[in-house]
Amino acid sequence: MQWRKVDGYDWCLIDTPETGPYLNITLGYGLVHEPLHEYGTLQVLAGMLEPELARPVEIATGKVSVPEVSVTVHSDTTTIALRGQSATLRAAWQRLAEVFAGRQSLDVAQPLMVNLSAAPRDLSSRFGISSLTLATTPGLDVVTTRDPTTLLQRLDPSTGNIRAVMCTNSAELMTTHFTPPPRSMPAMPSQYRHQARNGVMEFPPGYALLSTVVPRTADGAAAVRVLAEQAAHHIGGVTQHDLGVSVAMLGVGPDMLATVMTNDAMLGAQQRSQVQALLASRPIPDHRVAAGVEWELDNRHLSAALERRVHGVDDARPSQDGTRQALAQARTTLRFFTQPHSTTPEGYDRVQPELASPDGQCFRARYTRDSLTIGDDVLEYRRGDTSAKTSEYTRVDLQHLALVIEDPRGGVVLIDDEYRLVEIRFAAYRKAQRLCELLDQLSEGIPRITAHNAVLPRASVPPVDGQRPGGGATLKVVSVLAVVGMAVAVASMLSNFDASEDDVDTEPHTAETTVGDTATMSTGSDVTVHSVGQYNPGPGGQFPTDIGHHVLVDIEYCAAAAERLDPQDIRLFVGEQSMPTHTVDDVDDGLEAQRLDPGECGRGNLGFYTEQDQFAGVQMEYTSNHNSLTWHADEVG
């Protein structure tokens, strides 16, 4: 890997002749830079760029060539990569320069999907709320009317508005059609909030175990690998199982957020407590540090080098001393994800301070004992659940509101700078008009976005934390898929990440029945919960048997059209606590994720575990593609 300066731009020359000619530009602009009220614009533009650059190129009379194009939107970068014949790449590169200069029009296209993994509440309390936060909130589909082509001037390297680096494996391609930038942009400074603390954050049971922030260097990457290996070692010792450990990395300028997760099963509360206590107290042996450095030396990634360069981060080779320094920083930013009934590691306090219950105007729900209290500094939603020993609540800091998500059907989600949130469906409350007017006054000047179905169908249910960042919801704002409406220039484009254009006006379909009955989806597919019962897992199971409840659910899904059945769309509710299905081996005849043809049925068992002592208000819920189906269990054997 060699770095050269050509026409005012940093070029990286790599030696990979076996892959064929290659061109890449990495722009120092990603989701973290996108203003909240413009969320979705970058993804729409990226979706328009990819097909435009992939158009066939006439490289000689009667000879056409098509480049391979990949556009990727990351947390703080956007990458455009091209492969093909040298003449083809030159033509595509020229076209890209024309697009950035506004001399080449773009056709409407679907937004580019992003797959970023982080817990939004953790991410926001460390780096603030941005479009990156929304991108890590699965299921949140946002309406935006901003013309994405207005971003082109901002992203054009020749304007000098952002930093850019280029890469190729052919010296003859190291020429640019971009004019030299008029100025050199400074590197992106750290966005890490000075008030961010290490400690613990409580979530419902899930796969994520901890998170930390390290320098975005090779030493930092090695430190994360060492920490993950240490976690895997302690998990194996506590559970006597190899659950597999993975790490989700998210770069934000000179910093890197790493979330460590188990792959194959969730840890029970007691096991989680033991593993986290070991991670907090046991030193890391030298051999593990040496192995992490060696792995990083042998597996250097081109994308990481380009991202470091575009953000002005040193790309020096890792060393054991440097990795130990990065591990020391990792400990100062370490956060353990606890869950109800687990024990907090010694020396680690709550990351987010508890907001005091406010005195103020109270709005009561129409049909329940729920209420909203709006004070000078805090808004509190309190659920009057008669089955619980104490009422549950969620609170938001009115003095530090960061975002308002408006639901066109009549509701809002208020989110503060610590990603605490309260969902409000106006129709659920008395004096709804007065409530709406008061919230408008309190949130005046706060960034707003619109998302269909942003408020849960059930009135004012507290947000449900899920299990695996990026795979399931970590702090889910919506429970059913919503519609993305993008207005691009003069054309009206209706786009949805998960649905066809025919679905854009689809109202959510809901149905409630009891266990043993069949519920029919809007697609005509039938879903039956045949039974819900308790069972005793075999010896050596992943979850404890002396506390809590193990639940086995017999489910059948009969498809009306070709579709995919995903067991992760099915959840068990005990009261208001939501549990995803687990993947342990002691469930016989397990229901697998599968593709079903029209008329084909899939049936099997799903296992669930809850540590709650009180086992009442049990229900099953299936949520997918504008459908929300609920089965109530009168008795659980």
C-alpha positions as CSV (number, residue, x, y, z in Angstrom):
1,M,0.0,0.0,0.0
2,Q,1.5,3.3,-1.2
3,W,0.1,6.8,-0.7
4,R,0.6,9.5,-3.3
5,K,-0.6,13.0,-3.9
6,V,-2.2,13.5,-7.3
7,D,-4.0,16.8,-8.4
8,G,-4.5,17.8,-4.7
9,Y,-6.0,14.4,-3.6
10,D,-4.6,11.6,-1.5
11,W,-4.4,8.4,-3.6
12,C,-3.8,4.9,-2.3
13,L,-2.1,2.5,-4.7
14,I,-2.6,-1.2,-3.8
15,D,-1.1,-4.3,-5.4
16,T,-4.0,-6.6,-6.3
17,P,-3.7,-7.5,-10.0
18,E,-5.6,-10.7,-9.5
19,T,-8.9,-8.8,-8.9
20,G,-8.7,-6.7,-12.1
21,P,-8.8,-2.9,-12.3
22,Y,-10.4,-1.2,-9.3
23,L,-11.3,2.4,-8.4
24,N,-12.6,3.7,-5.1
25,I,-13.4,7.1,-3.5
26,T,-14.1,7.4,0.2
27,L,-15.9,10.6,1.2
28,G,-15.7,11.9,4.8
29,Y,-19.5,12.3,5.0
30,G,-21.8,9.7,6.6
31,L,-25.0,9.4,8.6
32,V,-23.5,11.1,11.7
33,H,-23.1,14.3,9.6
34,E,-26.6,14.3,8.3
35,P,-29.0,16.7,10.2
36,L,-31.9,14.9,11.8
37,H,-34.5,16.7,9.7
38,E,-32.7,15.5,6.6
39,Y,-32.6,11.9,7.6
40,G,-32.9,9.5,4.6
41,T,-31.5,12.0,2.1
42,L,-28.1,10.5,1.9
43,Q,-29.5,7.0,1.5
44,V,-31.8,8.1,-1.3
45,L,-28.9,9.8,-3.1
46,A,-26.7,6.7,-2.7
47,G,-29.5,4.6,-4.2
48,M,-29.7,6.9,-7.2
49,L,-25.9,7.0,-7.7
50,E,-25.4,3.2,-7.9
51,P,-27.6,2.5,-11.0
52,E,-26.4,5.7,-12.7
53,L,-22.7,4.6,-12.5
54,A,-23.6,1.1,-13.5
55,R,-24.9,2.1,-16.8
56,P,-23.3,0.4,-19.8
57,V,-20.3,2.2,-21.3
58,E,-19.4,2.2,-25.0
59,I,-15.6,1.7,-24.9
60,A,-15.2,1.2,-28.6
61,T,-17.4,1.2,-31.7
62,G,-20.0,-1.5,-31.2
63,K,-18.4,-2.6,-27.9
64,V,-20.2,-2.0,-24.6
65,S,-18.9,-2.7,-21.1
66,V,-20.7,-2.6,-17.8
67,P,-18.8,-1.8,-14.6
68,E,-19.5,-3.4,-11.2
69,V,-20.6,-0.6,-8.8
70,S,-21.0,-0.6,-5.1
71,V,-22.1,2.4,-3.1
72,T,-22.0,2.1,0.7
73,V,-23.3,4.5,3.3
74,H,-21.4,4.1,6.7
75,S,-21.6,5.9,10.0
76,D,-19.2,8.6,9.0
77,T,-18.2,7.9,5.4
78,T,-19.7,7.2,2.0
79,T,-17.8,4.9,-0.3
80,I,-18.1,4.4,-4.1
81,A,-16.2,1.4,-5.5
82,L,-15.9,0.4,-9.2
83,R,-14.5,-2.7,-10.9
84,G,-14.2,-3.4,-14.6
85,Q,-12.0,-2.8,-17.6
86,S,-9.7,0.2,-17.3
87,A,-11.5,2.1,-20.1
88,T,-14.9,1.4,-18.5
89,L,-13.7,2.7,-15.1
90,R,-12.3,5.9,-16.7
91,A,-15.7,6.5,-18.3
92,A,-17.6,5.8,-15.0
93,W,-15.2,8.1,-13.1
94,Q,-15.9,10.8,-15.6
95,R,-19.6,10.3,-15.2
96,L,-19.2,10.5,-11.4
97,A,-17.5,13.9,-11.7
98,E,-20.3,15.1,-14.0
99,V,-22.9,13.9,-11.5
100,F,-21.2,15.8,-8.6
101,A,-21.0,18.9,-10.8
102,G,-24.7,18.8,-11.5
103,R,-24.2,18.2,-15.2
104,Q,-25.6,14.7,-15.2
105,S,-29.1,14.0,-14.1
106,L,-30.1,11.1,-11.8
107,D,-33.1,8.9,-12.1
108,V,-35.4,8.2,-9.1
109,A,-34.4,4.9,-7.3
110,Q,-35.0,3.1,-4.1
111,P,-33.1,4.3,-1.0
112,L,-29.9,2.4,-0.3
113,M,-30.3,0.1,2.8
114,V,-27.8,0.4,5.6
115,N,-27.0,-2.2,8.2
116,L,-25.4,-0.6,11.2
117,S,-25.2,-2.2,14.6
118,A,-25.4,-0.3,17.9
119,A,-27.8,0.2,20.7
120,P,-29.3,3.7,19.9
121,R,-29.5,4.7,23.6
122,D,-25.9,3.8,24.1
123,L,-24.8,5.5,20.9
124,S,-26.8,8.7,21.6
125,S,-25.6,9.2,25.1
126,R,-22.0,8.9,23.9
127,F,-22.1,10.9,20.6
128,G,-25.4,12.7,20.6
129,I,-28.5,12.1,18.5
130,S,-28.0,12.3,14.7
131,S,-29.2,10.5,11.6
132,L,-26.9,7.8,12.7
133,T,-29.1,7.1,15.7
134,L,-32.1,6.8,13.5
135,A,-30.2,4.4,11.2
136,T,-29.5,2.1,14.1
137,T,-33.2,2.0,15.1
138,P,-34.6,-0.9,13.1
139,G,-38.2,-0.6,11.9
140,L,-38.2,3.2,11.8
141,D,-39.1,4.4,8.3
142,V,-39.1,8.1,7.9
143,V,-40.9,10.5,5.5
144,T,-38.7,13.1,4.0
145,T,-39.3,15.7,1.2
146,R,-35.8,17.0,0.7
147,D,-34.4,16.8,-2.8
148,P,-31.4,14.4,-2.5
149,T,-29.5,16.1,-5.4
150,T,-29.0,19.1,-3.1
151,L,-26.4,17.0,-1.4
152,L,-24.2,16.7,-4.5
153,Q,-22.5,20.0,-4.0
154,R,-21.7,19.2,-0.4
155,L,-20.2,15.8,-1.5
156,D,-18.3,17.0,-4.5
157,P,-14.6,16.6,-3.6
158,S,-13.7,19.5,-5.9
159,T,-15.6,22.0,-3.7
160,G,-13.4,21.2,-0.7
161,N,-16.4,20.9,1.6
162,I,-15.4,17.4,2.8
163,R,-12.3,15.3,2.9
164,A,-11.9,12.6,0.3
165,V,-9.4,9.9,-0.5
166,M,-9.1,7.8,-3.6
167,C,-7.8,4.3,-4.2
168,T,-6.8,2.1,-7.2
169,N,-4.7,-0.9,-8.0
170,S,-3.5,0.5,-11.3
171,A,-1.2,3.5,-11.6
172,E,-2.6,4.4,-15.0
173,L,-6.0,5.1,-13.3
174,M,-4.5,7.5,-10.8
175,T,-5.9,10.5,-12.6
176,T,-8.9,12.5,-11.6
177,H,-11.6,14.3,-13.4
178,F,-12.2,16.4,-10.3
179,T,-10.6,19.9,-10.1
180,P,-8.2,20.3,-7.2
181,P,-10.0,21.3,-4.0
182,P,-9.6,25.0,-3.2
183,R,-8.8,24.3,0.5
184,S,-7.9,21.5,2.8
185,M,-10.5,20.5,5.3
186,P,-9.4,19.8,8.8
187,A,-9.9,16.3,10.2
188,M,-13.2,15.5,11.9
189,P,-12.8,16.2,15.7
190,S,-14.0,13.8,18.3
191,Q,-17.8,13.9,18.8
192,Y,-17.6,12.1,22.1
193,R,-19.7,13.9,24.7
194,H,-17.8,15.2,27.7
195,Q,-20.7,14.1,30.0
196,A,-20.7,10.5,28.7
197,R,-19.8,8.1,31.5
198,N,-18.9,4.5,31.8
199,G,-21.1,2.2,33.9
200,V,-24.2,0.1,33.3
201,M,-27.3,0.4,31.1
202,E,-30.3,-1.9,31.8
203,F,-32.0,-3.5,28.9
204,P,-34.5,-6.4,28.7
205,P,-32.7,-9.8,28.0
206,G,-30.7,-9.7,24.9
207,Y,-27.5,-10.7,23.1
208,A,-25.5,-7.5,23.6
209,L,-23.1,-7.8,26.6
210,L,-21.1,-4.6,26.7
211,S,-19.9,-1.7,24.6
212,T,-16.8,0.5,24.7
213,V,-15.1,3.3,22.8
214,V,-11.4,3.1,21.6
215,P,-9.2,5.1,19.3
216,R,-9.9,4.4,15.6
217,T,-6.4,3.0,15.1
218,A,-5.0,-0.4,14.5
219,D,-4.1,-0.5,18.3
220,G,-7.8,0.3,19.0
221,A,-9.0,-2.5,16.7
222,A,-6.6,-4.9,18.4
223,A,-7.8,-3.9,21.8
224,V,-11.4,-4.6,20.8
225,R,-10.4,-8.1,19.6
226,V,-8.6,-8.7,22.9
227,L,-11.6,-7.6,24.9
228,A,-13.9,-9.9,22.8
229,E,-11.6,-12.8,23.3
230,Q,-11.5,-12.2,27.0
231,A,-15.3,-12.1,27.0
232,A,-15.5,-15.4,25.1
233,H,-13.1,-17.0,27.6
234,H,-15.2,-15.9,30.6
235,I,-18.5,-16.9,28.9
236,G,-17.2,-20.3,28.2
237,G,-16.0,-20.7,31.8
238,V,-19.4,-19.7,33.3
239,T,-21.7,-21.5,30.9
240,Q,-19.6,-24.4,29.8
241,H,-20.8,-23.7,26.3
242,D,-19.2,-22.0,23.3
243,L,-21.9,-19.4,22.5
244,G,-19.8,-17.5,20.0
245,V,-18.9,-13.9,20.3
246,S,-19.1,-11.2,17.7
247,V,-18.3,-7.5,17.7
248,A,-20.1,-4.6,15.9
249,M,-17.8,-1.7,15.1
250,L,-19.0,1.8,14.4
251,G,-16.6,4.6,13.5
252,V,-17.3,8.2,14.5
253,G,-14.4,10.3,13.3
254,P,-11.3,9.5,15.5
255,D,-13.3,7.2,17.8
256,M,-14.7,3.7,17.3
257,L,-17.7,2.3,19.2
258,A,-17.6,-1.4,19.7
259,T,-20.5,-3.6,20.9
260,V,-19.7,-7.1,22.0
261,M,-22.5,-9.7,21.6
262,T,-23.1,-13.4,22.0
263,N,-24.1,-15.2,18.8
264,D,-25.9,-18.4,19.6
265,A,-27.8,-17.7,22.8
266,M,-28.6,-15.0,25.4
267,L,-27.1,-15.2,28.8
268,G,-29.4,-15.5,31.7
269,A,-29.3,-12.8,34.4
270,Q,-27.1,-14.8,36.8
271,Q,-24.7,-15.8,34.1
272,R,-24.5,-12.3,32.7
273,S,-23.7,-11.0,36.2
274,Q,-20.9,-13.5,36.6
275,V,-19.3,-12.8,33.2
276,Q,-19.5,-9.1,33.6
277,A,-18.0,-9.3,37.1
278,L,-15.1,-11.3,35.7
279,L,-14.6,-8.8,32.9
280,A,-14.6,-5.9,35.4
281,S,-12.1,-7.5,37.8
282,R,-9.8,-9.9,36.1
283,P,-6.7,-8.6,34.3
284,I,-6.1,-9.5,30.7
285,P,-3.1,-11.8,30.2
286,D,-0.2,-10.8,28.0
287,H,-0.6,-13.7,25.6
288,R,-4.1,-12.5,24.7
289,V,-2.7,-9.0,23.9
290,A,0.1,-10.5,21.8
291,A,-2.4,-12.6,19.9
292,G,-4.7,-9.6,19.2
293,V,-1.8,-7.6,17.8
294,E,-0.6,-10.5,15.7
295,W,-4.0,-11.0,14.2
296,E,-4.4,-7.3,13.4
297,L,-1.0,-7.3,11.7
298,D,-2.0,-10.3,9.6
299,N,-5.4,-9.0,8.7
300,R,-5.1,-5.3,7.9
301,H,-8.3,-4.1,6.1
302,L,-8.1,-1.6,3.2
303,S,-11.4,-0.1,4.1
304,A,-10.2,0.7,7.6
305,A,-7.0,2.3,6.2
306,L,-9.0,4.5,3.9
307,E,-11.4,5.5,6.6
308,R,-8.6,6.4,8.9
309,R,-6.9,8.5,6.2
310,V,-10.1,10.4,5.3
311,H,-10.5,11.3,9.0
312,G,-6.9,12.1,9.6
313,V,-6.3,9.2,11.9
314,D,-2.8,7.6,12.2
315,D,-2.7,4.3,10.4
316,A,0.5,3.0,12.1
317,R,1.0,-0.7,12.7
318,P,-0.3,-2.0,16.0
319,S,2.0,-2.7,18.9
320,Q,1.5,-4.4,22.3
321,D,2.2,-1.2,24.1
322,G,-0.2,0.8,21.9
323,T,-2.8,-1.9,22.3
324,R,-2.5,-1.9,26.1
325,Q,-3.0,1.9,26.0
326,A,-6.1,1.4,23.9
327,L,-7.3,-1.2,26.4
328,A,-6.9,1.3,29.2
329,Q,-9.1,3.7,27.3
330,A,-11.6,0.9,26.7
331,R,-11.9,0.4,30.4
332,T,-12.6,4.1,31.0
333,T,-15.5,4.0,28.5
334,L,-16.7,0.5,29.3
335,R,-20.5,0.0,29.6
336,F,-22.1,-3.2,30.7
337,F,-25.5,-4.0,29.5
338,T,-27.4,-5.5,32.4
339,Q,-30.9,-6.8,32.5
340,P,-33.7,-7.2,35.2
341,H,-32.6,-9.5,38.0
342,S,-28.9,-9.3,37.1
343,T,-26.3,-7.8,39.4
344,T,-24.3,-4.7,38.6
345,P,-20.5,-5.2,38.5
346,E,-18.8,-3.6,41.5
347,G,-17.7,-0.1,40.9
348,Y,-20.0,0.5,37.9
349,D,-23.0,2.8,38.4
350,R,-25.9,3.7,36.2
351,V,-24.8,5.6,33.1
352,Q,-28.0,7.7,32.8
353,P,-29.2,9.6,35.8
354,E,-32.8,9.0,37.0
355,L,-35.1,11.9,36.2
356,A,-37.3,13.0,39.1
357,S,-41.0,12.4,39.0
358,P,-42.6,15.8,38.0
359,D,-45.3,17.9,39.5
360,G,-47.5,19.5,36.9
361,Q,-50.5,19.2,34.7
362,C,-51.8,15.7,34.5
363,F,-53.6,14.1,31.5
364,R,-55.4,10.8,32.2
365,A,-56.1,8.1,29.7
366,R,-59.7,7.5,28.5
367,Y,-60.0,3.8,29.2
368,T,-57.1,2.9,31.5
369,R,-55.4,4.2,34.6
370,D,-52.4,5.5,32.5
371,S,-51.5,9.1,32.8
372,L,-49.1,11.8,31.5
373,T,-47.7,14.4,33.9
374,I,-46.0,17.4,32.3
375,G,-43.8,19.4,34.6
376,D,-41.4,22.3,34.0
377,D,-38.5,20.0,33.3
378,V,-39.8,16.5,33.0
379,L,-42.6,14.7,31.2
380,E,-43.6,11.4,32.7
381,Y,-45.8,8.6,31.3
382,R,-47.0,6.3,34.1
383,R,-48.9,3.1,33.5
384,G,-51.5,2.2,36.1
385,D,-51.0,-1.6,35.8
386,T,-53.1,-3.1,38.5
387,S,-51.3,-6.5,38.1
388,A,-47.9,-5.0,39.0
389,K,-46.7,-4.2,42.5
390,T,-45.7,-0.7,41.4
391,S,-46.6,1.4,38.4
392,E,-44.1,1.6,35.6
393,Y,-43.1,4.8,34.0
394,T,-40.9,6.4,31.3
395,R,-39.7,10.0,31.5
396,V,-38.1,12.5,29.1
397,D,-36.1,15.6,29.9
398,L,-38.1,18.6,28.4
399,Q,-35.1,20.9,28.9
400,H,-32.9,18.7,26.6
401,L,-35.3,17.5,23.9
402,A,-33.4,16.4,20.8
403,L,-36.1,15.1,18.5
404,V,-39.8,14.9,17.9
405,I,-41.1,12.1,15.7
406,E,-44.6,12.9,14.5
407,D,-47.1,10.2,13.5
408,P,-49.6,11.4,10.9
409,R,-52.2,9.2,12.5
410,G,-52.2,11.3,15.7
411,G,-49.3,10.8,17.9
412,V,-45.7,11.8,18.8
413,V,-42.5,10.4,20.2
414,L,-40.5,12.8,22.3
415,I,-36.8,11.9,22.6
416,D,-34.2,13.7,24.7
417,D,-30.5,13.9,24.3
418,E,-30.0,10.7,26.3
419,Y,-32.4,8.8,24.1
420,R,-35.0,8.6,26.8
421,L,-38.3,8.6,25.1
422,V,-42.1,8.8,25.7
423,E,-44.6,7.7,23.1
424,I,-48.0,9.5,23.1
425,R,-51.1,8.6,21.1
426,F,-53.4,11.6,21.5
427,A,-56.7,9.6,21.1
428,A,-55.8,7.6,24.2
429,Y,-56.1,10.6,26.5
430,R,-58.8,13.0,27.7
431,K,-58.4,16.6,26.7
432,A,-56.4,15.4,23.7
433,Q,-56.5,18.8,22.0
434,R,-55.1,20.6,25.0
435,L,-52.4,18.0,25.3
436,C,-51.4,18.4,21.6
437,E,-51.2,22.2,21.9
438,L,-49.2,22.0,25.1
439,L,-46.7,19.6,23.5
440,D,-46.4,21.8,20.5
441,Q,-45.4,24.7,22.7
442,L,-42.9,22.7,24.7
443,S,-41.2,21.3,21.7
444,E,-41.1,24.5,19.6
445,G,-37.8,24.7,17.7
446,I,-36.9,21.0,18.3
447,P,-36.0,19.1,15.1
448,R,-39.0,17.1,13.8
449,I,-39.3,14.2,11.4
450,T,-42.4,12.3,10.3
451,A,-42.8,8.5,10.5
452,H,-45.9,6.5,9.9
453,N,-46.9,4.3,12.8
454,A,-44.2,5.8,15.0
455,V,-46.6,5.4,18.0
456,L,-47.4,1.8,19.0
457,P,-51.0,0.7,18.2
458,R,-51.6,0.0,21.9
459,A,-52.1,3.2,23.8
460,S,-48.9,4.6,25.3
461,V,-47.0,1.3,25.8
462,P,-43.4,2.0,27.0
463,P,-40.8,1.3,24.3
464,V,-39.6,-2.3,24.0
465,D,-35.9,-3.0,24.0
466,G,-34.9,-5.9,21.9
467,Q,-31.9,-8.2,21.8
468,R,-29.3,-7.8,19.1
469,P,-28.2,-4.4,17.8
470,G,-28.7,-4.4,14.0
471,G,-30.4,-7.8,13.9
472,G,-33.5,-7.0,16.1
473,A,-34.5,-3.8,17.7
474,T,-32.3,-2.5,20.5
475,L,-34.5,0.4,21.4
476,K,-37.4,0.0,19.0
477,V,-39.5,3.1,18.3
478,V,-42.1,1.4,16.1
479,S,-43.7,-2.0,16.2
480,V,-44.9,-2.3,12.7
481,L,-43.2,-1.4,9.4
482,A,-44.0,2.1,8.2
483,V,-44.0,3.8,4.8
484,V,-41.2,5.9,3.5
485,G,-42.4,8.8,1.3
486,M,-39.5,10.5,-0.6
487,A,-40.3,13.5,-2.7
488,V,-37.4,14.0,-5.1
489,A,-37.3,17.2,-7.1
490,V,-40.5,17.5,-9.1
491,A,-41.3,13.8,-9.2
492,S,-43.3,12.2,-6.4
493,M,-41.5,9.0,-5.5
494,L,-43.0,6.6,-3.0
495,S,-40.3,4.3,-1.6
496,N,-40.2,1.7,1.1
497,F,-37.2,-0.2,2.3
498,D,-39.3,-3.4,2.9
499,A,-42.5,-3.0,0.8
500,S,-43.5,-2.5,-2.8
501,E,-44.9,0.7,-4.1
502,D,-48.4,-0.9,-4.0
503,D,-48.2,-1.0,-0.2
504,V,-47.5,2.6,0.5
505,D,-51.1,3.4,1.7
506,T,-51.6,0.2,3.5
507,E,-53.1,0.7,7.0
508,P,-51.7,-1.6,9.7
509,H,-53.8,-4.8,10.0
510,T,-54.4,-5.9,13.6
511,A,-56.2,-8.9,15.0
512,E,-56.7,-10.3,18.5
513,T,-57.8,-13.8,19.4
514,T,-57.0,-16.5,21.9
515,V,-54.5,-19.4,21.9
516,G,-55.9,-22.3,19.8
517,D,-57.4,-20.0,17.2
518,T,-56.2,-18.9,13.8
519,A,-55.6,-15.3,12.9
520,T,-55.5,-14.2,9.2
521,M,-53.0,-11.6,7.9
522,S,-53.9,-8.9,5.4
523,T,-52.1,-11.1,2.8
524,G,-54.4,-14.0,3.4
525,S,-51.8,-16.1,5.2
526,D,-53.1,-17.9,8.3
527,V,-51.2,-18.0,11.6
528,T,-52.2,-20.4,14.4
529,V,-50.9,-20.6,17.9
530,H,-51.9,-24.1,18.8
531,S,-50.7,-24.1,22.4
532,V,-48.7,-22.2,25.0
533,G,-47.3,-24.3,27.9
534,Q,-44.5,-24.5,30.3
535,Y,-41.8,-27.2,30.0
536,N,-38.7,-28.4,31.7
537,P,-35.5,-28.2,29.6
538,G,-33.0,-31.0,29.6
539,P,-29.9,-31.0,31.7
540,G,-27.1,-28.7,30.7
541,G,-29.6,-26.2,29.2
542,Q,-28.6,-22.6,28.6
543,F,-31.0,-21.0,31.0
544,P,-31.5,-21.6,34.7
545,T,-34.2,-24.0,35.9
546,D,-34.4,-22.9,39.5
547,I,-36.0,-19.5,38.8
548,G,-38.2,-18.1,36.1
549,H,-40.4,-19.9,33.6
550,H,-39.6,-21.9,30.4
551,V,-42.4,-21.6,27.8
552,L,-42.9,-23.8,24.7
553,V,-45.2,-22.4,22.0
554,D,-46.6,-24.5,19.1
555,I,-47.1,-22.3,16.1
556,E,-48.2,-23.0,12.5
557,Y,-47.9,-20.6,9.6
558,C,-49.7,-21.2,6.2
559,A,-48.7,-18.9,3.4
560,A,-51.1,-17.5,0.9
561,A,-48.3,-16.3,-1.3
562,A,-44.5,-17.0,-1.5
563,E,-43.0,-15.4,1.6
564,R,-40.4,-15.9,4.3
565,L,-41.3,-17.1,7.8
566,D,-39.0,-15.6,10.4
567,P,-39.4,-16.9,14.0
568,Q,-37.8,-13.6,15.3
569,D,-41.1,-11.9,14.3
570,I,-42.9,-13.8,17.1
571,R,-42.6,-12.6,20.7
572,L,-43.9,-13.7,24.1
573,F,-45.4,-11.0,26.4
574,V,-45.7,-11.6,30.1
575,G,-47.5,-8.5,31.3
576,E,-45.6,-5.7,29.5
577,Q,-42.2,-7.5,29.3
578,S,-41.4,-8.8,25.8
579,M,-39.2,-11.8,25.2
580,P,-37.8,-13.0,21.8
581,T,-37.5,-16.7,21.0
582,H,-34.2,-18.3,21.9
583,T,-32.1,-20.7,19.9
584,V,-31.1,-23.3,22.5
585,D,-30.9,-27.0,21.5
586,D,-33.4,-28.4,24.1
587,V,-36.5,-27.4,22.1
588,D,-37.7,-30.4,20.1
589,D,-39.3,-29.9,16.6
590,G,-38.1,-26.3,16.5
591,L,-39.7,-23.8,14.1
592,E,-37.0,-22.8,11.6
593,A,-36.8,-19.7,9.5
594,Q,-37.9,-20.8,6.0
595,R,-39.2,-19.8,2.7
596,L,-42.8,-20.9,2.1
597,D,-44.6,-21.3,-1.3
598,P,-48.3,-20.5,-1.7
599,G,-50.4,-23.0,0.2
600,E,-47.3,-24.4,2.1
601,C,-47.4,-24.5,5.9
602,G,-44.6,-24.5,8.4
603,R,-45.2,-25.7,12.0
604,G,-42.9,-26.2,15.0
605,N,-42.1,-25.1,18.5
606,L,-40.5,-22.0,19.8
607,G,-38.8,-21.7,23.2
608,F,-39.0,-18.7,25.5
609,Y,-37.6,-18.0,28.9
610,T,-38.6,-15.3,31.4
611,E,-37.2,-14.7,34.9
612,Q,-40.3,-13.0,36.1
613,D,-41.8,-14.6,39.2
614,Q,-45.3,-13.3,38.4
615,F,-46.6,-15.2,35.4
616,A,-49.8,-13.5,34.3
617,G,-51.1,-11.6,31.3
618,V,-49.4,-14.0,28.9
619,Q,-49.9,-13.4,25.2
620,M,-48.1,-14.1,21.9
621,E,-47.6,-11.4,19.3
622,Y,-46.6,-11.7,15.6
623,T,-45.6,-8.5,13.9
624,S,-44.5,-8.3,10.2
625,N,-45.3,-6.2,7.2
626,H,-48.2,-4.1,8.4
627,N,-49.6,-6.9,10.4
628,S,-49.9,-7.1,14.2
629,L,-51.6,-10.3,15.5
630,T,-52.1,-11.1,19.1
631,W,-53.1,-14.3,20.9
632,H,-54.2,-14.2,24.6
633,A,-53.4,-17.2,26.8
634,D,-56.1,-17.7,29.4
635,E,-54.2,-20.4,31.1
636,V,-50.6,-21.7,30.7
637,G,-50.1,-25.3,31.6
